[in-house]
Structure formats: C-alpha cells, structure tokens
Amino acid sequence: MRRYIIASHHLMAHGLADTLRFLTSREDIIDISAYIDDSDLETMIRTAFESFDPEDEVVIMTDMLGGSVNQQFCPYVTERHHLICGVNLPCALSLKGRSAPKTHPCSRRYRTQYRRRIQAASDLCK
C-alpha cells in the first residue's frame, strides 16, 4: 500500500493535509507539524513509520530541501520510502489525488510536472 506523510515547519503540513482531505475525501494522510510545541520531531516521525507495514511504500513530502524537517527524514529514505521536498498543493494533489498513478513518485515525469505548475500569475491576469 502507498502511504503519505506531509511534514513541515510549523502548520503548513497540517493545512496542506487538511486541504487534500477536503479535495480528495481521503483521510489516510499523516501530517507532521514541527516546532509548534515541545513535541520531538524524531519521535513523531518514528511513530508514523511504526504505524506502517514493512511492505508499504511511503511518500514523504516536506516543505523545503535542506531544512531541518527534511533532514530528519533522510535516515528513512529507502527504495520504498521516497522523500520529496518543496511540496505545494498541485504537487501533493498529483501524488495523492483520487486517480494518483502508481508511477514512481520521484520520477522525471513528476519532477517536470511540479516545475511547470509554478507560474507567474500576474502575467496571466493582464
């Protein structure tokens, strides 16, 4: 089974996961909001992974490359655990949406698709 974790500094992960739940009617997204209280990030991550079966594929989406949240997930990266950083709503929807394909989440196709979704909307409004 493919599992999903969204993790970020402060409440971005919670808001993104909440929006995904609303748009997709799926409740199986784990969100980890780091540094909002005294909770230990490593413990939150370990607890999430302990809830998965060993055969599960895990897609981890974090807010930014090289950030402390992203770094805490690095030891968990394996052939079946994928770490994607710089997540935004279109990216998360394409990975978690109702018709999310079984394509490898770190494939060149997905990375190209994510980059194309960032647009300068001001130019489109003129």
C-alpha positions in Angstrom: 0.0 0.0 0.0 1.2 3.5 -0.7 1.2 5.7 2.4 1.6 9.5 2.6 3.3 11.8 5.1 3.3 15.6 4.8 5.8 17.3 7.1 6.8 21.0 7.5 7.9 23.7 9.8 5.0 25.0 11.8 1.5 24.4 10.5 2.0 24.2 6.7 1.7 20.4 6.7 -1.5 20.4 8.7 -3.1 23.0 6.3 -1.9 21.1 3.2 -3.1 17.8 4.5 -6.5 19.3 5.6 -6.9 20.8 2.1 -6.1 17.4 0.5 -8.6 15.6 2.7 -11.2 18.2 1.7 -10.5 17.9 -2.1 -10.0 14.2 -2.3 -12.2 12.9 0.6 -9.3 10.7 1.7 -8.4 10.5 5.4 -5.2 8.5 5.1 -2.7 11.3 5.1 -0.4 11.8 8.1 0.7 15.3 8.7 3.6 16.3 11.0 3.8 20.0 12.0 7.2 20.5 13.6 8.2 23.1 16.1 4.8 24.2 17.2 5.3 22.9 20.7 7.7 20.8 22.7 7.0 17.6 20.7 10.1 15.8 19.5 10.2 15.7 15.7 12.2 12.4 15.6 9.5 10.8 17.9 6.7 12.0 15.6 8.5 10.6 12.6 9.3 7.2 14.3 5.6 6.9 15.4 4.4 7.5 11.9 6.7 4.8 10.4 5.8 2.3 13.2 2.2 2.6 12.0 3.1 1.3 8.6 3.6 -2.3 7.4 7.1 -3.1 6.3 5.9 -3.7 2.7 4.3 -0.3 2.5 5.6 2.3 0.0 5.9 5.7 1.8 5.8 9.0 0.0 7.2 11.8 2.3 6.5 15.3 1.3 8.4 18.1 3.1 8.4 21.9 2.8 12.0 22.6 1.8 15.2 21.0 0.7 17.9 21.0 3.3 15.6 22.2 6.1 15.7 20.6 9.4 12.4 18.8 8.8 13.7 17.4 5.5 16.9 16.3 7.1 15.1 14.4 9.9 13.5 12.1 7.2 16.8 11.3 5.4 17.6 8.2 7.5 14.2 6.8 6.5 14.8 7.0 2.7 15.0 3.6 1.1 13.9 2.0 -2.2 10.3 2.0 -0.9 10.4 5.3 1.1 10.6 8.4 -1.2 11.4 11.9 0.0 10.1 14.9 -2.0 10.8 18.4 -0.9 9.3 21.8 -1.9 5.8 20.3 -1.8 2.8 22.5 -2.8 -0.9 21.8 -3.3 -0.7 20.9 -7.1 2.3 18.6 -6.4 0.5 16.9 -3.4 -2.7 16.5 -5.4 -0.9 14.8 -8.3 0.7 12.4 -5.8 -2.3 11.8 -3.6 -5.3 12.6 -5.8 -8.2 10.2 -6.4 -6.5 9.0 -9.6 -2.9 9.2 -8.5 -1.0 6.8 -10.8 1.3 4.1 -9.5 4.3 5.8 -11.2 7.4 6.2 -9.0 6.8 9.5 -7.1 10.4 10.7 -7.7 10.3 10.0 -11.5 11.5 12.6 -14.0 7.9 13.0 -15.2 6.7 14.1 -11.8 9.6 16.5 -11.2 9.0 18.1 -14.6 5.3 18.4 -13.9 5.9 20.1 -10.5 8.2 22.7 -12.0 5.6 23.5 -14.7 3.0 24.2 -12.1 4.8 27.2 -10.7 3.6 30.2 -12.7 3.8 33.9 -12.6 0.1 34.5 -12.4 0.4 38.3 -12.6 1.2 38.0 -16.4 -1.9 35.8 -16.9 -4.2 38.5 -15.3 -3.3 41.3 -17.8 
